[in-house]
Amino acid sequence: MELLFYLMTVFSLGWGTSALGYTRARFLIWQMIGVLFFALMIPVSAAIADRSGRKAMLGAATAGIIAFGAVFQPLFGSGTALGVVAFLCLGLTLMGLTYGPLGTALAELFPTPVRYTGASLAFNLAGILGASVAPYAASWLATNYGLAYVGCYLSAAGPLTLVALLLIPARERQRGAQRSACRAAQRGSNMRGKRRRIPSPTDVGVASRPRNDMSSDHPWLEDLRECSAALQAVLGAVLEAERQFAPPASPLERLHQITNSPEWAWLQPLYRLIADVDHALAYAGDLPASETAAIGAHARELLSGSSVPAEQAFLSHYRPLLQTDPAVAMAHAGALRALRALPPEAANEAERLHARHQWNERRRFLRAGQQGRTAS
């Protein structure tokens, strides 16, 4: 891929102005036309890769590069401006098709703590050690054997890229839950109706009970449902990010670790928040707007910064994930977007504190009732 970039920029400019006799100014204009196709294809290929997969997109682009090697000499050596422009546009189009999914494909090769370092080193070392010699090798081949051999050189490098793509471990299944969390976060507050929910340790008994019907007198309860789904998307993204560094375990063992191991205790504030919201939706159909606003304020404080000591442990783990894991960042943004749809807290501090007190009392009552139902 980098080989094609050097051939279409450095080599083509040098050979076109020295051996083919084009002026430098004229050839640079032709290259600028080709660069427009390069820029256009980056978002196009990224969108295709999101639908069909990054490896599939890179494989298709590589196949196109292999085929492009066969027309390298006929187009570049055509002796006409139209042929050279077509050569540059086609080559840089193929280059753009590789650049769209390339960044994500490289990042996926490395675990979260070293993702940026690994992707940067891989990309730059490939360019320095692998493709930087391409202009010299191509000039030597063109001088001694002709432009057709430069095309063969390009086509011969294509199968190596395909082999490398095949050797990349499939990560689609491993990241399935992560992508689901991203989609849930992107939908944010736009989706309505029931959603697939991620179970929390305190959810036992809640899912099996019918929820109170929505009432036109309490429209904010629908927004609260959206917030619950968005918060669970955050939880799903966090669990998926952390799972990469946990030892292999069965789903049952993993659930036991998450709910009982001290290493996962930092997630308890988020678990409790999700459980409290679900309990309120299931058993408190009369939840007033003021208490709903208090729930939203508590959730925003938990995700963005809290002064409660028990929640500092959560933030100390959550913030690094937020900065390094794209799925967590997207789920976080979706949760904040959903929380903004809830009623705002009262401007009067006394009313605001009263609403929070009322919600805390209701929460303690719901927790006590849930414990009683679970025990029975």
Secondary structure in CASP SS format (residue, H / E / C, confidence):
PFRMAT SS
TARGET T0000
AUTHOR 0000-0000-0000
METHOD secondary structure of the structure
MODEL  1
M C 1.00
E H 1.00
L H 1.00
L H 1.00
F H 1.00
Y H 1.00
L H 1.00
M H 1.00
T H 1.00
V H 1.00
F H 1.00
S H 1.00
L H 1.00
G H 1.00
W H 1.00
G H 1.00
T H 1.00
S H 1.00
A C 1.00
L C 1.00
G C 1.00
Y C 1.00
T C 1.00
R H 1.00
A H 1.00
R H 1.00
F H 1.00
L H 1.00
I H 1.00
W H 1.00
Q H 1.00
M H 1.00
I H 1.00
G H 1.00
V H 1.00
L H 1.00
F H 1.00
F H 1.00
A H 1.00
L H 1.00
M H 1.00
I H 1.00
P H 1.00
V H 1.00
S H 1.00
A H 1.00
A H 1.00
I H 1.00
A H 1.00
D H 1.00
R H 1.00
S H 1.00
G C 1.00
R H 1.00
K H 1.00
A H 1.00
M H 1.00
L H 1.00
G H 1.00
A H 1.00
A H 1.00
T H 1.00
A H 1.00
G H 1.00
I H 1.00
I H 1.00
A H 1.00
F H 1.00
G H 1.00
A H 1.00
V C 1.00
F H 1.00
Q H 1.00
P H 1.00
L H 1.00
F H 1.00
G C 1.00
S C 1.00
G C 1.00
T C 1.00
A H 1.00
L H 1.00
G H 1.00
V H 1.00
V H 1.00
A H 1.00
F H 1.00
L H 1.00
C H 1.00
L H 1.00
G H 1.00
L H 1.00
T H 1.00
L H 1.00
M H 1.00
G H 1.00
L H 1.00
T H 1.00
Y H 1.00
G H 1.00
P H 1.00
L H 1.00
G H 1.00
T H 1.00
A H 1.00
L H 1.00
A H 1.00
E C 1.00
L C 1.00
F C 1.00
P C 1.00
T H 1.00
P H 1.00
V H 1.00
R H 1.00
Y H 1.00
T H 1.00
G H 1.00
A H 1.00
S H 1.00
L H 1.00
A H 1.00
F H 1.00
N H 1.00
L H 1.00
A H 1.00
G H 1.00
I H 1.00
L H 1.00
G H 1.00
A H 1.00
S C 1.00
V C 1.00
A H 1.00
P H 1.00
Y H 1.00
A H 1.00
A H 1.00
S H 1.00
W H 1.00
L H 1.00
A H 1.00
T H 1.00
N H 1.00
Y C 1.00
G C 1.00
L H 1.00
A H 1.00
Y H 1.00
V H 1.00
G H 1.00
C H 1.00
Y H 1.00
L H 1.00
S H 1.00
A H 1.00
A H 1.00
G H 1.00
P H 1.00
L H 1.00
T H 1.00
L H 1.00
V H 1.00
A H 1.00
L H 1.00
L H 1.00
L H 1.00
I C 1.00
P C 1.00
A C 1.00
R C 1.00
E C 1.00
R C 1.00
Q C 1.00
R C 1.00
G H 1.00
A H 1.00
Q H 1.00
R H 1.00
S H 1.00
A H 1.00
C H 1.00
R H 1.00
A H 1.00
A H 1.00
Q H 1.00
R H 1.00
G H 1.00
S H 1.00
N H 1.00
M C 1.00
R C 1.00
G C 1.00
K C 1.00
R C 1.00
R C 1.00
R C 1.00
I C 1.00
P C 1.00
S C 1.00
P C 1.00
T C 1.00
D C 1.00
V C 1.00
G C 1.00
V C 1.00
A C 1.00
S C 1.00
R C 1.00
P C 1.00
R C 1.00
N C 1.00
D C 1.00
M C 1.00
S C 1.00
S C 1.00
D C 1.00
H C 1.00
P C 1.00
W H 1.00
L H 1.00
E H 1.00
D H 1.00
L H 1.00
R H 1.00
E H 1.00
C H 1.00
S H 1.00
A H 1.00
A H 1.00
L H 1.00
Q H 1.00
A H 1.00
V H 1.00
L H 1.00
G H 1.00
A H 1.00
V H 1.00
L H 1.00
E H 1.00
A H 1.00
E H 1.00
R H 1.00
Q C 1.00
F C 1.00
A C 1.00
P C 1.00
P C 1.00
A C 1.00
S C 1.00
P H 1.00
L H 1.00
E H 1.00
R H 1.00
L H 1.00
H H 1.00
Q H 1.00
I H 1.00
T H 1.00
N H 1.00
S C 1.00
P H 1.00
E H 1.00
W H 1.00
A H 1.00
W H 1.00
L H 1.00
Q H 1.00
P H 1.00
L H 1.00
Y H 1.00
R H 1.00
L H 1.00
I H 1.00
A H 1.00
D H 1.00
V H 1.00
D H 1.00
H H 1.00
A H 1.00
L H 1.00
A H 1.00
Y H 1.00
A C 1.00
G C 1.00
D C 1.00
L C 1.00
P C 1.00
A H 1.00
S H 1.00
E H 1.00
T H 1.00
A H 1.00
A H 1.00
I H 1.00
G H 1.00
A H 1.00
H H 1.00
A H 1.00
R H 1.00
E H 1.00
L H 1.00
L H 1.00
S H 1.00
G C 1.00
S C 1.00
S C 1.00
V C 1.00
P H 1.00
A H 1.00
E H 1.00
Q H 1.00
A H 1.00
F H 1.00
L H 1.00
S H 1.00
H H 1.00
Y H 1.00
R H 1.00
P H 1.00
L H 1.00
L H 1.00
Q H 1.00
T H 1.00
D C 1.00
P H 1.00
A H 1.00
V H 1.00
A H 1.00
M H 1.00
A H 1.00
H H 1.00
A H 1.00
G H 1.00
A H 1.00
L H 1.00
R H 1.00
A H 1.00
L H 1.00
R H 1.00
A C 1.00
L C 1.00
P C 1.00
P C 1.00
E C 1.00
A C 1.00
A C 1.00
N C 1.00
E H 1.00
A H 1.00
E H 1.00
R H 1.00
L H 1.00
H H 1.00
A H 1.00
R H 1.00
H H 1.00
Q H 1.00
W H 1.00
N H 1.00
E H 1.00
R H 1.00
R H 1.00
R H 1.00
F H 1.00
L H 1.00
R H 1.00
A H 1.00
G H 1.00
Q H 1.00
Q H 1.00
G H 1.00
R H 1.00
T H 1.00
A H 1.00
S C 1.00
END
